[in-house]
Amino acid sequence: MIKEITVVLCLGLAVWAYQATQPPPPKLCGAPGGPPVTAPRIKLRDGRHLSYKEHGFPREKAKAKIILVHGFASTKHDIMSMTDLVPHVVEELGLYFVSFDRPGYGESDPDPKRTPKSIALDIEELADHLELGSKFYVMGYSMGGQVVWGCLKYIPHRLAGATLIAPVVNYWWPGFPANLSTEAYYRQIPQEQWMLSVAHHAPWLTYWWNTQKLFPASAVIARKPEIFSRQDLELASMAAEKSEDRLPATPQGEFESLHRDYNVGFGKWEFDPMELENPFPNNEGSIHLWQGDEDVLVPVSLQRYIAQRIPWINYHELPGAGHQFLAIPQNFEQIVKAPFPGKK
């Protein structure tokens, strides 16, 4: 009898453990009981919908077309709002912008098979649907900056230029010397170290880790003050005054947006960015990487190493800047102008 009870208890524990690791299904936009669809969307080849927002010069008249890629826990509206900081630059250079909700965020359908390659192909499909032409620019911030590496790998022939703004770094990219990436990893607060390790080594536990109460989960999701620089905290307090009308980034649930960002961003990649070839060997375009030297979230030491390994990267390091320097108008103006030197 005791043996039978033990078996039942073990089976029950196994069932509970399995269920605890399984996220609830996402609440799809436009589906019964799901959030409404309020913005234009395209239907991708695999049937998913991608939501987007346009701004700046009309497509037909624009001198340059730029696809903006938003970061972690944000949407197409957040990254697009940055263009309001530099209306004179948009006018001078004749820039057209389009931003989109990355899969699982905002009003874009989740992609359970999301990879660095799949998101690059989503961007290519968006460009083709909007008839942006054979070449376009990509600019990505933070986790969206990491997406730009995938564009450089999988759709370099479609790029007129690319900008990585405080791009998130994967500590397990093989091109990093072990001592350098290890040191940078341990500079993160322990709470974030644990989250990163779960995402890399046991991604099937990411949902459970972020919902259990035994250990502290993601410090980034919780927006712990320790992950921000002094400048970041100052900018955050200013932004809080304007956030009342901000649309939610995760109305469909956190697993297919925030949690999958961890799994994709810090998982095992099919390529090493430091092994990429120059997409512009004849200087017909340029690649720019912007980084704050006081960024707590993305270690500057790793960004500097990337810049040393990839000589065709135009590396810009901003002294005293944290992770959110994009929100400073002077900084964003520099970033937007960099791919167009001498152009009016």
Secondary structure, DSSP 8 states (H G I E B T S, - for coil): -HHHHHHHHHHHHHHHHHHHHS------TTSTTS----S-EEE-TTS-EEEEEEEES-TTT-SEEEEEE--TT--HHHHHHGGGG-HHHHHHHTEEEEEE--TTSTTS---TT--HHHHHHHHHHHHHHTT--S-EEEEEETHHHHHHHHHHHH-GGGEEEEEEES----TT-TTS-HHHHHHHHTTS-HHHHHHHHHHHH-GGGHHHHHH-SSS---TTTTT-GGGS-HHHHHHHHHHHTT-TT---S-TT-SIIIIIHHHHHHSS--SS-GGG---S-TTSSS-EEEEEETT-SSS-HHHHHHHHHH-TTEEEEEETT--S-GGGSHHHHHHHHHTTSTT--
